[in-house]
Amino acid sequence: MSINIIMEGARSEGRQVLTEDESKQILALAGIPSTPCRVVESPGEAARAAGEMGFPVALKVRSTIITHKSDVGGVYLNLDCPEQVSRAFNDMREKVRGLDPGAGATVQPMAPPGVEVIIGMTTDSHFGPVMAFGLGGAAVEVLGDLSFRMAPITTADALEMIHSIKGIALLKGYRGRPGADLTGLADMLAKVSQLVTSYPGIREIDLNPVIAHPGGSLAADARIVISEYRSQTLR
Amino acid sequence: MQEKVFEHLSSVFYPERVAVIGATDSPDRVGFNVFQSILEGGFTGRVYPVHPRHESILGQPVYKSIGEVPGPVDLAVICLNQHATVQAVESCGRLGVKGVLCHAGGYREMGDEGRELEMRLIATAQKYAMVLVGPNSLGLINNEGNFYSTFYPLQIPKGSVSLISQSGGMGLTIIHKALDEGMGINKFIGVGNCSTVGFADYLEYLGEDSGTSVIAVFMEGTADARRFALAAEKVAAKKPVVLLKAGRSPVSDYFTVTHTGSAAGSYRLYRDIFSQFGVYMADSAHDLVAACKGLSLLAPARSNRIGILTHTAGPSIVMADQLSEKGCVIPPLQESTISRVKEIIGEDPPVVLKNPLDAAGLGFARETFGWLAGAMLEDPGIDLLVAVYCLHKNWGLPSREIIEAQRQYGKPVVACYASHWEGCRDDRNILQNAGIPLYTTPEDACAAVAALVHHSKRGGRIRP
């Protein structure tokens, strides 16, 4: 499977918003770490997948119609046993029946706890591809604590970007909490930048949240939006 | 930058023969004011007023049409309405005029009909490979050759700061503030709608221009921002670029993918990205002029370690606050400096010997102030000195002493007098002629220091 094949597959179905599993396949091909993501179609299959992965797991709706999973209540976190997983699957099906009766799910291991950050890329009408970095949760939603750079960026740019948010103190560790691996985080930003530079058909990337640990970082969720047509080159 | 655009812009900034199309004898009209501005500005080339019905304007013979003007015209300044401008550009193209400057508004800023008219204007200019400045432009000034082609007639001292402005009103604001500050201007360009020549072109042109040592930019917004950022990186490696961006309220969200609502406005993108490429982002017109004045007078600082000498604590505290926010360090004085200070003001002075150094009453005397400035400049841990002094009815300002200290140690010095300009205009000229920018508020002095440190740090840095 190549990045172009994944994008062409979505285009052939008339989709620009890739599913989480498609997005994470692209990340894997670009060397960007994320939580593994298994597509399941039934409660039993979900429970089996969870057992194989090891608990706790997350279950998320997988649909080509529903692109904002948490808006429809389609995200279940910290499921501890096979029964919880199959119940979550049925509950999810019930909730989204009206939107997408054929919706499946993905099962993925819960990322170990850490600081939640956002790594994003968007195509701006003035600047072209732009990278964004910020703390997740309220820091970005309420305070807008984000920093931006024009892609492509170097690892040095990425480090500067990380250090320019107000919440940098949280990432460096506080009150005895260990800090995040900032070099690894910068490397991840630089890889996202490389990915969008190599594949101009990618219009947006939203890794939210990325869980930053002392030993590395990984994307717990991913959303990639591609252009309608294959050839879209940089201005 | 394309060789051709550069060559064309040269003929616009340095024309030898200029036609003013639509010159009139009524001071109410743009056509009169542009012609008067060029004529009385001391333009070293030839200027030809063009009007079908006038015989003479301001004592100069008028040509009935552009075709009657003798010899090749480098630049036609078109002072007609938006419709007649398109016709005039066509005539200029046929006659081989190299460039046109279009003052008229009424184009893309006026909706679909205006946009269509602007497309015709662009197509006409392109058909004849003419450079088109504007439309919707205040005009341009080149102080090398005294070429003042704006419809607000001006006289500005010549300096090495050049200004690119998207707005005529902000351009004038910055120019008048520069006059107050005693900052000379080299070139001014009102870019207007940037129909065929964009911000990046002007920036690259001024980057190569030998008369320009600092480039100031006022920008509302440009679809060409990516190209501008890339051009700025190359230019800022050679000379400082200081930019004021308007439009800070987050009207549009560029980062919608995370459902973050108004988390990210376009101003943040411009600020972060232009800084990424070495541009110094000013907070206000005031800040922009203060920064440009400092950058045009001061040699680069070795690093970001700032000494502050004062005889009153307040301004130094305000400065310490602002400078630390902008990445400067106020280092402690070294032992040798403290010994030197004691030699000057006594073994056990009633002041605290630290940086900022507040000499209080001991610093009132000009000689003492100058010696203290020298002692601080001698400190190997200090890269730049800010000297603060308050205007007094009976005590003279220590300008000559500050200049002497600066000359002795060679490090950059910024002077800050608590004064109004009338109280220190002569001192301003003396200091600034000696390469020491003078400010009348601690905030302005900090703008200069922060911009200098930014440029000294970022200058020459080109990413792989």
Interface residues (C-beta under 8 A of the other chain):
Chain A: H68 I118 G120 T122 D124 S125 H126 F127 G128 V130 A132 G134 V140 E141 G144 L146 S147 F148 R149 M150 T154 D157 E160 M161 S164 E204 I205 D206 N208 R223 V225 R235
Chain B: G221 T222 A223 D224 A225 R226 R227 A229 Y254 F255 T256 V257 T258 H259 T260 G261 S262 A263 A264 S266 R268 L269 D272 I273 Q276 F277 R463 P464
